[in-house]
Amino acid sequence: MTHAVTYTDCFVILNGGNPRQTAAIAQEIQRGLREEHIRPLRCEGEREGQWILLDYLDVVVHIFTPEARDFYRLEVLWGDVPRLELADPAA
């Protein structure tokens, strides 16, 4: 992201199956990082749960429902930025 924007180094884009699951993912990320004394600068969308954004300055976490991810298509918007795909550890 550093070649495209100045406000972050990395986007992490995740899917949850539904708003309840996206909220649970966001809570777990925040809990884990809070244990390391890292708190987000900003959190958005937790109430609706369709698209939750956790802004940790260097890393911005986006947690989508499948419908919201299809609608906003961040991968297309930022298509010229290098991507790193991570495998699902459960797979």
Residue frames as a rotation matrix with the C-alpha (Angstrom) as fourth column:
MET 1
0.566 0.824 0.000 0.00
0.824 -0.566 0.000 0.00
0.000 0.000 -1.000 0.00
THR 2
0.163 -0.537 -0.828 2.93
0.474 -0.693 0.543 2.36
-0.865 -0.481 0.141 0.57
HIS 3
-0.836 -0.460 0.298 3.27
0.463 -0.301 0.834 3.03
-0.294 0.836 0.464 -3.16
ALA 4
-0.359 0.804 0.474 -0.43
0.698 -0.106 0.708 3.91
0.620 0.585 -0.523 -3.47
VAL 5
0.691 0.644 0.328 -1.28
0.201 -0.607 0.769 5.77
0.695 -0.465 -0.548 -0.23
THR 6
-0.329 -0.842 0.427 0.53
-0.201 -0.379 -0.903 7.57
0.923 -0.383 -0.044 2.57
TYR 7
0.071 0.471 0.879 -1.81
-0.916 -0.319 0.244 6.70
0.395 -0.823 0.409 5.45
THR 8
0.655 0.116 0.747 -1.06
-0.521 0.785 0.335 2.97
-0.547 -0.609 0.575 5.87
ASP 9
-0.463 -0.868 -0.178 1.40
-0.801 0.325 0.502 0.27
-0.378 0.375 -0.846 4.93
CYS 10
-0.982 0.056 -0.180 -1.00
-0.009 0.940 0.340 -2.63
0.189 0.335 -0.923 4.63
PHE 11
-0.035 0.991 0.127 -4.65
-0.984 -0.057 0.167 -3.59
0.173 -0.119 0.978 4.25
VAL 12
-0.982 -0.044 0.183 -5.79
-0.079 0.979 -0.190 -6.89
-0.171 -0.201 -0.965 5.73
ILE 13
-0.297 0.911 -0.286 -9.07
-0.924 -0.200 0.325 -8.01
0.239 0.361 0.902 4.14
LEU 14
-0.977 0.017 0.211 -11.11
-0.079 0.896 -0.436 -10.74
-0.197 -0.443 -0.875 5.84
ASN 15
-0.354 0.911 -0.212 -14.50
-0.407 0.054 0.912 -12.36
0.842 0.409 0.352 5.37
GLY 16
-0.826 0.336 0.453 -17.05
-0.297 0.424 -0.856 -13.30
-0.480 -0.841 -0.250 7.99
GLY 17
-0.823 0.508 0.253 -20.08
0.560 0.653 0.510 -15.33
0.093 0.562 -0.822 7.01
ASN 18
0.282 0.929 0.239 -22.56
0.715 -0.370 0.594 -12.86
0.640 0.004 -0.768 8.49
PRO 19
0.286 -0.165 0.944 -22.60
-0.301 -0.951 -0.075 -9.69
0.910 -0.262 -0.322 10.64
ARG 20
0.934 0.074 0.348 -22.41
-0.356 0.225 0.907 -11.66
-0.011 -0.972 0.237 13.87
GLN 21
0.679 -0.724 0.121 -19.29
0.716 0.690 0.109 -13.46
-0.162 0.012 0.987 12.68
THR 22
0.182 -0.629 0.756 -17.62
0.464 -0.622 -0.630 -10.27
0.867 0.465 0.179 11.42
ALA 23
0.580 0.089 0.810 -18.19
-0.563 -0.674 0.477 -8.73
0.588 -0.733 -0.341 14.87
ALA 24
0.955 -0.235 0.180 -16.68
0.023 0.666 0.745 -11.80
-0.295 -0.708 0.642 16.55
ILE 25
0.425 -0.836 0.347 -13.63
0.853 0.241 -0.464 -11.63
0.304 0.493 0.815 14.27
ALA 26
0.208 -0.303 0.930 -13.18
0.001 -0.951 -0.310 -7.92
0.978 0.065 -0.197 15.03
GLN 27
0.809 0.141 0.571 -13.50
-0.546 -0.181 0.818 -8.51
0.219 -0.973 -0.069 18.77
GLU 28
0.856 -0.510 0.090 -10.94
0.437 0.804 0.403 -11.31
-0.278 -0.305 0.911 18.69
ILE 29
0.225 -0.784 0.578 -8.44
0.697 -0.285 -0.658 -9.22
0.681 0.551 0.483 16.71
GLN 30
0.314 -0.055 0.948 -8.86
-0.377 -0.923 0.071 -6.35
0.871 -0.380 -0.311 19.16
ARG 31
0.955 0.067 0.289 -8.56
-0.294 0.345 0.891 -8.67
-0.040 -0.936 0.350 22.17
GLY 32
0.676 -0.732 0.087 -5.38
0.737 0.675 -0.046 -10.27
-0.025 0.095 0.995 20.89
LEU 33
0.017 -0.691 0.722 -3.72
0.538 -0.602 -0.589 -6.99
0.843 0.399 0.361 20.04
ARG 34
0.609 0.262 0.749 -4.88
-0.432 -0.682 0.590 -5.37
0.665 -0.683 -0.302 23.28
GLU 35
0.947 -0.308 -0.090 -2.91
0.275 0.636 0.721 -8.08
-0.165 -0.708 0.687 25.12
GLU 36
0.049 -0.953 0.300 0.14
0.993 0.015 -0.116 -6.68
0.106 0.304 0.947 23.30
HIS 37
-0.080 0.032 -0.996 -0.89
0.522 -0.850 -0.069 -3.14
-0.849 -0.526 0.052 24.36
ILE 38
-0.986 -0.136 0.093 -1.93
0.144 -0.434 0.889 -2.26
-0.081 0.891 0.448 20.81
ARG 39
-0.138 0.975 -0.175 -5.22
0.467 -0.092 -0.880 -0.45
-0.874 -0.203 -0.442 20.38
PRO 40
-0.133 0.132 0.982 -6.84
0.981 -0.124 0.149 0.74
0.141 0.984 -0.113 17.16
LEU 41
-0.976 -0.166 -0.139 -6.87
0.173 -0.984 -0.039 4.43
-0.131 -0.062 0.990 16.42
ARG 42
-0.413 0.877 -0.245 -10.39
-0.882 -0.453 -0.133 4.03
-0.228 0.161 0.960 15.07
CYS 43
-0.844 0.319 0.431 -13.09
0.342 0.939 -0.025 1.37
-0.413 0.126 -0.902 14.73
GLU 44
-0.532 0.699 -0.478 -15.98
-0.812 -0.582 0.051 1.72
-0.242 0.415 0.877 12.30
GLY 45
-0.212 0.579 -0.787 -19.00
-0.770 0.398 0.499 -0.40
0.603 0.712 0.361 11.40
GLU 46
-0.972 -0.229 -0.052 -19.13
-0.150 0.778 -0.610 -2.65
0.180 -0.585 -0.791 14.45
ARG 47
-0.480 0.857 0.188 -22.81
-0.476 -0.074 -0.876 -1.99
-0.737 -0.510 0.443 15.06
GLU 48
0.402 0.658 -0.636 -23.95
-0.888 0.110 -0.447 -2.96
-0.225 0.745 0.628 11.55
GLY 49
0.111 -0.472 0.874 -21.33
-0.273 0.832 0.484 -5.66
-0.956 -0.292 -0.037 11.04
GLN 50
0.944 0.242 0.225 -21.40
0.146 0.306 -0.941 -5.60
-0.296 0.921 0.253 7.23
TRP 51
0.375 -0.879 0.295 -17.99
0.428 -0.118 -0.896 -3.91
0.822 0.462 0.332 6.91
ILE 52
0.939 -0.150 -0.310 -15.91
0.258 -0.290 0.922 -3.42
-0.228 -0.945 -0.233 10.02
LEU 53
0.458 -0.813 0.359 -12.77
0.155 -0.324 -0.933 -1.31
0.875 0.483 -0.023 9.81
LEU 54
0.837 -0.349 -0.421 -10.04
0.443 -0.019 0.896 -1.42
-0.321 -0.937 0.138 12.46
ASP 55
0.729 -0.564 0.387 -7.41
-0.009 -0.573 -0.819 1.26
0.684 0.594 -0.423 11.91
TYR 56
0.758 -0.571 -0.314 -4.05
0.525 0.251 0.813 0.47
-0.386 -0.781 0.491 13.50
LEU 57
0.533 -0.480 -0.697 -2.26
-0.487 -0.847 0.212 3.17
-0.692 0.226 -0.685 11.44
ASP 58
-0.505 -0.811 -0.295 0.37
-0.730 0.220 0.647 0.94
-0.460 0.542 -0.703 9.78
VAL 59
-0.960 0.278 -0.004 -2.24
0.246 0.857 0.454 -1.77
0.130 0.435 -0.891 9.21
VAL 60
-0.447 0.894 0.009 -5.92
-0.871 -0.433 -0.230 -1.26
-0.202 -0.111 0.973 8.40
VAL 61
-0.936 0.179 0.302 -8.11
0.168 0.984 -0.063 -4.33
-0.309 -0.008 -0.951 8.89
HIS 62
-0.411 0.843 -0.347 -11.30
-0.905 -0.330 0.269 -4.69
0.112 0.425 0.898 6.80
ILE 63
-0.903 0.218 0.371 -13.75
0.088 0.938 -0.336 -7.40
-0.421 -0.270 -0.866 7.84
PHE 64
-0.590 0.657 -0.470 -16.61
-0.803 -0.413 0.430 -7.94
0.088 0.631 0.771 5.37
THR 65
0.156 0.671 0.724 -19.68
-0.165 0.741 -0.651 -10.06
-0.974 -0.018 0.226 4.98
PRO 66
-0.460 -0.352 0.815 -19.56
0.665 0.472 0.579 -11.74
-0.588 0.808 0.017 1.54
GLU 67
0.457 0.722 0.520 -22.22
0.889 -0.357 -0.285 -9.34
-0.020 0.592 -0.805 0.19
ALA 68
0.867 -0.173 -0.468 -20.37
-0.037 -0.958 0.285 -6.23
-0.497 -0.229 -0.837 1.36
ARG 69
-0.154 -0.983 0.101 -17.07
0.019 0.099 0.995 -7.53
-0.988 0.155 0.003 -0.02
ASP 70
-0.263 0.149 0.953 -18.69
0.920 0.335 0.201 -8.14
-0.289 0.930 -0.225 -3.41
PHE 71
0.752 0.646 0.129 -20.26
0.658 -0.725 -0.204 -4.67
-0.038 0.239 -0.970 -3.34
TYR 72
0.809 -0.439 -0.390 -17.19
-0.237 -0.852 0.467 -2.63
-0.537 -0.286 -0.794 -2.31
ARG 73
0.865 -0.418 0.277 -14.63
0.489 0.578 -0.653 -4.75
0.113 0.701 0.705 -4.20
LEU 74
0.753 -0.626 -0.202 -11.53
-0.372 -0.659 0.654 -3.28
-0.543 -0.418 -0.729 -2.54
GLU 75
0.030 -0.774 0.633 -9.35
0.387 0.593 0.706 -5.74
-0.922 0.224 0.317 -4.43
VAL 76
0.294 0.134 0.946 -10.50
0.953 -0.117 -0.279 -4.14
0.073 0.984 -0.162 -7.70
LEU 77
0.989 0.120 0.086 -10.18
0.108 -0.986 0.126 -0.60
0.100 -0.115 -0.988 -6.36
TRP 78
0.472 -0.875 0.106 -6.60
-0.709 -0.305 0.636 -1.29
-0.524 -0.375 -0.765 -5.21
GLY 79
0.964 0.059 0.260 -5.84
0.078 0.870 -0.488 -3.76
-0.255 0.490 0.833 -8.02
ASP 80
0.636 -0.768 0.071 -2.44
-0.090 -0.165 -0.982 -2.26
0.766 0.619 -0.174 -8.84
VAL 81
0.229 -0.526 0.819 -1.14
-0.968 -0.210 0.136 -2.80
0.100 -0.824 -0.557 -5.29
PRO 82
-0.546 -0.488 -0.681 0.84
-0.439 0.859 -0.263 -6.01
0.714 0.156 -0.683 -4.67
ARG 83
0.513 0.792 0.330 -1.14
-0.779 0.268 0.567 -8.72
0.361 -0.548 0.755 -2.88
LEU 84
-0.789 -0.613 -0.044 -0.16
-0.522 0.706 -0.479 -11.44
0.324 -0.355 -0.877 -0.49
GLU 85
0.316 0.910 -0.267 -2.70
-0.628 0.412 0.660 -14.25
0.711 -0.041 0.702 -0.23
LEU 86
-0.650 -0.466 0.601 -2.65
-0.760 0.412 -0.502 -16.23
-0.013 -0.783 -0.622 3.00
ALA 87
-0.516 0.424 -0.744 -3.95
-0.068 0.846 0.529 -19.76
0.854 0.324 -0.408 3.10
ASP 88
0.441 0.730 0.522 -6.73
-0.739 -0.035 0.673 -20.71
0.509 -0.683 0.524 5.49
PRO 89
-0.574 -0.751 0.327 -4.99
-0.803 0.438 -0.404 -22.64
0.160 -0.495 -0.854 8.28
ALA 90
-0.067 0.638 0.767 -8.09
-0.573 0.605 -0.553 -24.84
-0.817 -0.477 0.325 8.66
ALA 91
0.713 0.381 -0.589 -7.88
-0.694 0.261 -0.671 -25.92
-0.102 0.887 0.450 5.01
